[in-house]
Amino acid sequence: MGNETLSFLVAGLPPVLRLWFEEIRAKPLVTEGTASELGPRNLSAFALSSAERTSLRSGDIERFLLAVTEVWREAIGSSRGAWVAYAWHDEMAGQLRISACPASNASQLPFVCAIKEFSIRELVDAFLGEIDFVPYGQLQPLPGLSDNEASDRPFEQHVWMDRL
């Protein structure tokens, strides 16, 4: 990969994603420290309005994520050891979050919960498929699942990773 790949990925990005990309590209990647220090320091978070969400295609956000990882891949170079870019959908905040840190597998990412690797498509579909707001009065229990069963399940963060 290289500049041609990056140009291809960025070409035709919708304005909101182009803005997000330029924001990340302008922010220097911090490379000195541990995964638990660098994950939060290299973090960027983005949210969409309802209109923006319905106007974007999955492929647009996939290209955005791949363009970001390409920029970071170039910033890391080959002398830094194992690094990953990783992204997840923060459902509570309604955000797509992306960061990079030194790691060779998901267990080394700076999360305190269990991690399940997602494909890029699964991540994007989860982000684009979210709903904005469900009023408390409209919340419904999940069929066949008691409140105790739901609270006994450990949280598992779904994360997409790309090795840099």
Backbone as CSV, one residue per row, in Angstrom:
resi,resn,N_x,N_y,N_z,CA_x,CA_y,CA_z,C_x,C_y,C_z
1,MET,0.847,-1.173,0.000,0.000,0.000,0.000,0.888,1.229,0.000
2,GLY,0.280,2.366,-0.210,1.043,3.604,-0.235,0.154,4.761,-0.615
3,ASN,0.766,5.791,-1.188,0.021,6.999,-1.529,-1.083,6.747,-2.545
4,GLU,-0.849,5.853,-3.508,-1.891,5.548,-4.492,-3.094,4.909,-3.823
5,THR,-2.830,3.989,-2.911,-3.921,3.335,-2.185,-4.684,4.354,-1.355
6,LEU,-3.959,5.208,-0.664,-4.602,6.228,0.160,-5.445,7.161,-0.695
7,SER,-4.918,7.591,-1.819,-5.679,8.469,-2.728,-6.953,7.791,-3.192
8,PHE,-6.847,6.496,-3.514,-8.017,5.743,-3.949,-9.069,5.667,-2.846
9,LEU,-8.620,5.385,-1.613,-9.554,5.241,-0.498,-10.250,6.554,-0.158
10,VAL,-9.526,7.664,-0.240,-10.077,8.964,0.152,-10.929,9.580,-0.957
11,ALA,-10.605,9.276,-2.204,-11.344,9.855,-3.336,-12.826,9.508,-3.225
12,GLY,-13.647,10.506,-3.304,-15.085,10.283,-3.286,-15.688,10.050,-1.921
13,LEU,-14.899,10.199,-0.836,-15.519,10.076,0.487,-16.550,11.187,0.655
14,PRO,-17.700,10.872,1.208,-18.690,11.913,1.482,-18.092,12.986,2.403
15,PRO,-18.607,14.219,2.333,-18.015,15.337,3.090,-17.806,15.060,4.580
16,VAL,-18.757,14.447,5.253,-18.594,14.215,6.691,-17.427,13.273,6.959
17,LEU,-17.261,12.246,6.139,-16.161,11.305,6.333,-14.828,11.919,5.927
18,ARG,-14.857,12.772,4.915,-13.631,13.484,4.511,-13.167,14.387,5.657
19,LEU,-14.109,15.045,6.310,-13.793,15.899,7.455,-13.188,15.071,8.595
20,TRP,-13.799,13.934,8.889,-13.272,13.046,9.927,-11.847,12.603,9.580
21,PHE,-11.654,12.212,8.302,-10.342,11.748,7.864,-9.290,12.842,8.029
22,GLU,-9.607,14.049,7.603,-8.655,15.156,7.710,-8.347,15.468,9.176
23,GLU,-9.342,15.321,10.038,-9.126,15.540,11.472,-8.109,14.538,12.017
24,ILE,-8.242,13.288,11.647,-7.303,12.270,12.119,-5.927,12.477,11.493
25,ARG,-5.893,12.771,10.211,-4.604,12.957,9.543,-3.823,14.122,10.141
26,ALA,-4.519,15.156,10.604,-3.861,16.321,11.189,-3.369,16.070,12.617
27,LYS,-3.861,15.024,13.238,-3.504,14.713,14.633,-2.324,13.733,14.636
28,PRO,-1.183,14.152,15.158,-0.025,13.232,15.157,-0.315,11.977,15.974
29,LEU,0.104,10.848,15.451,-0.045,9.582,16.158,1.025,9.519,17.252
30,VAL,0.609,9.305,18.480,1.539,9.195,19.603,2.075,7.764,19.614
31,THR,3.400,7.623,19.611,3.992,6.290,19.479,4.840,5.858,20.668
32,GLU,5.034,6.722,21.642,5.859,6.360,22.800,4.964,6.047,23.994
33,GLY,5.004,4.798,24.449,4.216,4.387,25.605,3.678,2.982,25.427
34,THR,2.875,2.572,26.387,2.284,1.231,26.372,0.923,1.282,25.677
35,ALA,0.378,0.112,25.408,-0.947,0.039,24.782,-1.997,0.742,25.635
36,SER,-1.949,0.536,26.948,-2.959,1.155,27.809,-2.804,2.672,27.881
37,GLU,-1.621,3.188,27.629,-1.414,4.637,27.582,-1.777,5.214,26.219
38,LEU,-1.394,4.507,25.155,-1.543,5.048,23.809,-2.934,4.871,23.223
39,GLY,-3.635,3.811,23.611,-5.001,3.625,23.107,-5.853,4.865,23.340
40,PRO,-5.948,5.339,24.582,-6.745,6.554,24.837,-6.159,7.816,24.212
41,ARG,-4.841,7.910,24.129,-4.222,9.130,23.582,-4.421,9.247,22.078
42,ASN,-4.507,8.128,21.378,-4.688,8.144,19.922,-6.155,8.014,19.509
43,LEU,-7.036,8.049,20.470,-8.465,7.846,20.229,-9.114,9.023,19.509
44,SER,-9.937,8.706,18.531,-10.830,9.672,17.894,-12.233,9.067,17.914
45,ALA,-13.228,9.905,18.148,-14.617,9.434,18.219,-15.486,10.307,17.334
46,PHE,-16.411,9.671,16.624,-17.261,10.381,15.673,-18.702,9.915,15.794
47,ALA,-19.612,10.844,15.608,-21.046,10.523,15.632,-21.702,11.100,14.387
48,LEU,-22.818,10.513,14.015,-23.586,10.952,12.851,-24.966,11.426,13.268
49,SER,-25.468,12.405,12.553,-26.876,12.765,12.710,-27.707,11.704,11.985
50,SER,-28.993,11.711,12.209,-29.873,10.745,11.516,-29.786,10.922,10.009
51,ALA,-29.755,12.174,9.557,-29.688,12.440,8.111,-28.367,11.935,7.533
52,GLU,-27.269,12.175,8.248,-25.973,11.695,7.765,-25.946,10.172,7.732
53,ARG,-26.499,9.544,8.751,-26.482,8.080,8.832,-27.220,7.466,7.644
54,THR,-28.354,8.025,7.282,-29.127,7.452,6.178,-28.517,7.763,4.821
55,SER,-27.658,8.794,4.747,-27.067,9.149,3.455,-25.782,8.384,3.159
56,LEU,-25.216,7.721,4.150,-23.953,7.012,3.946,-24.185,5.544,3.611
57,ARG,-23.253,5.007,2.863,-23.258,3.577,2.548,-22.173,2.900,3.382
58,SER,-22.342,1.621,3.613,-21.349,0.860,4.380,-19.959,1.012,3.785
59,GLY,-19.875,0.939,2.460,-18.579,1.046,1.785,-17.883,2.366,2.041
60,ASP,-18.646,3.444,2.234,-18.039,4.749,2.531,-17.279,4.695,3.849
61,ILE,-17.907,4.154,4.876,-17.263,4.105,6.189,-16.129,3.085,6.190
62,GLU,-16.280,1.997,5.471,-15.185,1.033,5.353,-13.963,1.704,4.726
63,ARG,-14.154,2.470,3.652,-13.036,3.169,3.005,-12.414,4.183,3.955
64,PHE,-13.246,4.890,4.738,-12.735,5.835,5.728,-11.823,5.119,6.725
65,LEU,-12.288,4.002,7.283,-11.491,3.262,8.264,-10.187,2.751,7.653
66,LEU,-10.249,2.239,6.451,-9.039,1.737,5.792,-8.073,2.866,5.459
67,ALA,-8.607,4.048,5.108,-7.747,5.211,4.839,-7.023,5.647,6.110
68,VAL,-7.734,5.645,7.223,-7.105,6.010,8.501,-5.996,5.018,8.833
69,THR,-6.258,3.735,8.676,-5.223,2.752,9.002,-4.025,2.904,8.068
70,GLU,-4.257,3.299,6.843,-3.140,3.511,5.915,-2.279,4.690,6.367
71,VAL,-2.903,5.769,6.800,-2.149,6.923,7.322,-1.329,6.497,8.531
72,TRP,-1.932,5.752,9.428,-1.227,5.304,10.629,-0.127,4.308,10.281
73,ARG,-0.373,3.448,9.299,0.648,2.474,8.878,1.900,3.212,8.411
74,GLU,1.698,4.272,7.644,2.833,5.069,7.173,3.522,5.775,8.343
75,ALA,2.757,6.243,9.326,3.332,6.934,10.481,4.160,5.982,11.341
76,ILE,3.728,4.748,11.473,4.425,3.758,12.293,5.692,3.273,11.601
77,GLY,5.611,3.043,10.295,6.759,2.491,9.588,7.002,1.046,9.996
78,SER,8.156,0.540,9.670,8.445,-0.875,9.937,9.297,-1.082,11.179
79,SER,9.687,-0.017,11.849,10.634,-0.162,12.953,9.997,-0.195,14.335
80,ARG,8.688,-0.172,14.444,8.033,-0.050,15.749,7.516,-1.361,16.316
81,GLY,7.658,-2.467,15.642,7.106,-3.714,16.155,5.624,-3.825,15.814
82,ALA,4.931,-4.679,16.541,3.524,-4.969,16.260,2.618,-3.841,16.749
83,TRP,1.829,-3.299,15.853,0.834,-2.262,16.160,-0.473,-2.646,15.482
84,VAL,-1.583,-2.200,16.062,-2.887,-2.381,15.429,-3.675,-1.080,15.470
85,ALA,-4.471,-0.903,14.448,-5.538,0.088,14.485,-6.772,-0.706,14.876
86,TYR,-7.629,-0.129,15.678,-8.830,-0.839,16.082,-9.978,0.147,16.198
87,ALA,-11.170,-0.349,15.946,-12.353,0.503,15.975,-13.509,-0.279,16.574
88,TRP,-14.422,0.460,17.179,-15.605,-0.155,17.753,-16.737,0.849,17.749
89,HIS,-17.933,0.324,17.868,-19.139,1.140,17.945,-19.499,1.265,19.414
90,ASP,-19.383,2.461,19.949,-19.788,2.716,21.331,-21.283,2.998,21.294
91,GLU,-22.065,1.990,21.605,-23.520,2.103,21.491,-24.107,3.115,22.458
92,MET,-23.560,3.204,23.656,-24.113,4.139,24.640,-23.882,5.585,24.222
93,ALA,-22.729,5.866,23.611,-22.424,7.230,23.164,-22.902,7.474,21.738
94,GLY,-23.258,6.417,21.015,-23.660,6.571,19.620,-22.505,6.988,18.730
95,GLN,-21.307,6.478,19.032,-20.111,6.912,18.323,-19.360,5.740,17.701
96,LEU,-18.680,6.067,16.618,-17.683,5.188,16.042,-16.353,5.662,16.609
97,ARG,-15.617,4.770,17.241,-14.345,5.132,17.868,-13.221,4.354,17.209
98,ILE,-12.097,5.039,17.012,-10.948,4.409,16.370,-9.681,4.873,17.073
99,SER,-8.740,3.944,17.220,-7.479,4.254,17.868,-6.407,3.314,17.337
100,ALA,-5.181,3.519,17.825,-4.057,2.658,17.464,-3.143,2.540,18.671
101,CYS,-2.535,1.362,18.815,-1.602,1.140,19.918,-0.726,-0.057,19.584
102,PRO,0.365,-0.211,20.341,1.201,-1.397,20.134,0.504,-2.638,20.697
103,ALA,0.252,-3.591,19.846,-0.408,-4.843,20.234,-0.255,-5.830,19.090
104,SER,-0.258,-7.097,19.431,-0.200,-8.112,18.384,-1.486,-8.932,18.311
105,ASN,-2.361,-8.771,19.323,-3.644,-9.469,19.279,-4.660,-8.725,20.144
106,ALA,-5.910,-9.138,20.052,-7.012,-8.435,20.717,-6.866,-8.397,22.232
107,SER,-6.264,-9.422,22.818,-6.149,-9.448,24.277,-5.218,-8.358,24.814
108,GLN,-4.414,-7.756,23.969,-3.491,-6.703,24.391,-4.079,-5.296,24.243
109,LEU,-5.296,-5.200,23.706,-5.931,-3.885,23.553,-6.344,-3.348,24.924
110,PRO,-6.390,-2.022,25.067,-6.679,-1.426,26.381,-8.170,-1.385,26.730
111,PHE,-8.765,-2.558,26.853,-10.146,-2.686,27.297,-10.146,-3.494,28.593
112,VAL,-11.098,-3.230,29.471,-11.186,-3.991,30.715,-12.208,-5.123,30.611
113,CYS,-12.822,-5.264,29.460,-13.830,-6.312,29.251,-13.311,-7.314,28.221
114,ALA,-14.069,-8.372,28.022,-13.740,-9.338,26.985,-13.911,-8.685,25.611
115,ILE,-13.124,-9.149,24.659,-13.161,-8.584,23.302,-13.488,-9.691,22.313
116,LYS,-14.363,-9.367,21.397,-14.669,-10.270,20.286,-14.345,-9.518,19.006
117,GLU,-13.516,-10.126,18.174,-13.164,-9.469,16.910,-14.341,-9.519,15.946
118,PHE,-14.581,-8.380,15.319,-15.628,-8.189,14.322,-14.972,-7.958,12.972
119,SER,-15.658,-8.286,11.911,-15.189,-7.886,10.585,-15.501,-6.394,10.415
120,ILE,-14.853,-5.768,9.467,-15.101,-4.350,9.213,-16.575,-4.135,8.832
121,ARG,-17.143,-5.059,8.080,-18.544,-4.934,7.662,-19.482,-5.025,8.855
122,GLU,-19.216,-5.952,9.778,-20.058,-6.078,10.976,-20.011,-4.803,11.817
123,LEU,-18.818,-4.221,11.947,-18.678,-2.979,12.699,-19.476,-1.857,12.051
124,VAL,-19.297,-1.683,10.766,-19.979,-0.595,10.050,-21.483,-0.798,10.071
125,ASP,-21.935,-2.012,9.872,-23.376,-2.281,9.901,-23.970,-1.971,11.278
126,ALA,-23.230,-2.295,12.339,-23.714,-1.976,13.695,-23.805,-0.469,13.886
127,PHE,-22.812,0.253,13.404,-22.793,1.706,13.558,-23.900,2.364,12.732
128,LEU,-24.047,1.972,11.495,-25.071,2.586,10.643,-26.476,2.147,11.023
129,GLY,-26.607,0.984,11.642,-27.924,0.453,11.966,-28.475,0.899,13.296
130,GLU,-27.697,1.687,14.057,-28.184,2.087,15.375,-29.363,3.040,15.245
131,ILE,-30.157,3.071,16.282,-31.259,4.025,16.337,-30.856,5.147,17.277
132,ASP,-31.413,6.321,17.063,-30.989,7.486,17.827,-31.408,7.436,19.289
133,PHE,-32.659,7.113,19.554,-33.151,7.267,20.906,-34.423,6.460,21.067
134,VAL,-34.505,5.719,22.160,-35.735,5.004,22.499,-36.208,5.568,23.833
135,PRO,-37.330,6.248,23.855,-37.833,6.777,25.129,-38.028,5.649,26.135
136,TYR,-37.768,5.947,27.401,-37.839,4.952,28.459,-39.171,4.205,28.445
137,GLY,-40.244,4.918,28.231,-41.571,4.305,28.222,-41.775,3.306,27.096
138,GLN,-40.922,3.358,26.062,-41.053,2.443,24.930,-40.107,1.243,25.021
139,LEU,-39.263,1.206,26.041,-38.364,0.073,26.196,-39.161,-1.188,26.499
140,GLN,-38.773,-2.275,25.890,-39.444,-3.556,26.080,-38.418,-4.595,26.516
141,PRO,-38.805,-5.512,27.405,-37.870,-6.580,27.783,-37.626,-7.508,26.593
142,LEU,-36.449,-8.099,26.578,-36.155,-9.065,25.533,-36.950,-10.331,25.802
143,PRO,-37.593,-10.881,24.783,-38.379,-12.099,24.999,-37.492,-13.245,25.487
144,GLY,-37.985,-13.952,26.504,-37.288,-15.137,27.004,-36.046,-14.851,27.825
145,LEU,-35.831,-13.594,28.236,-34.640,-13.252,28.996,-35.051,-12.443,30.222
146,SER,-34.802,-13.003,31.393,-35.161,-12.285,32.614,-34.123,-11.204,32.899
147,ASP,-34.479,-10.249,33.755,-33.545,-9.188,34.131,-32.283,-9.774,34.756
148,ASN,-32.436,-10.813,35.574,-31.267,-11.432,36.212,-30.345,-12.069,35.188
149,GLU,-30.916,-12.734,34.185,-30.088,-13.355,33.154,-29.306,-12.308,32.369
150,ALA,-29.948,-11.203,32.064,-29.279,-10.149,31.302,-28.121,-9.555,32.090
151,SER,-28.302,-9.337,33.384,-27.240,-8.720,34.177,-26.119,-9.697,34.510
152,ASP,-26.361,-11.001,34.405,-25.334,-11.990,34.697,-24.374,-12.203,33.526
153,ARG,-24.731,-11.743,32.362,-23.883,-11.950,31.196,-22.739,-10.937,31.201
154,PRO,-21.497,-11.402,31.034,-20.375,-10.456,30.985,-20.433,-9.653,29.682
155,PHE,-20.041,-8.393,29.787,-20.034,-7.534,28.604,-18.888,-7.953,27.694
156,GLU,-19.164,-7.966,26.412,-18.168,-8.321,25.407,-18.133,-7.202,24.369
157,GLN,-16.983,-6.534,24.238,-16.839,-5.441,23.277,-16.497,-6.016,21.907
158,HIS,-17.247,-5.629,20.894,-16.966,-6.066,19.524,-16.022,-5.051,18.886
159,VAL,-14.892,-5.522,18.397,-13.830,-4.656,17.899,-13.343,-5.149,16.541
160,TRP,-13.139,-4.208,15.620,-12.477,-4.508,14.354,-11.024,-4.092,14.493
161,MET,-10.112,-4.940,14.006,-8.675,-4.651,14.094,-8.020,-4.779,12.731
162,ASP,-7.020,-3.931,12.522,-6.193,-4.011,11.313,-4.743,-3.863,11.740
163,ARG,-3.929,-4.844,11.439,-2.534,-4.766,11.830,-1.804,-3.713,11.018
164,LEU,-1.045,-2.898,11.725,-0.275,-1.854,11.069,1.124,-2.380,10.804
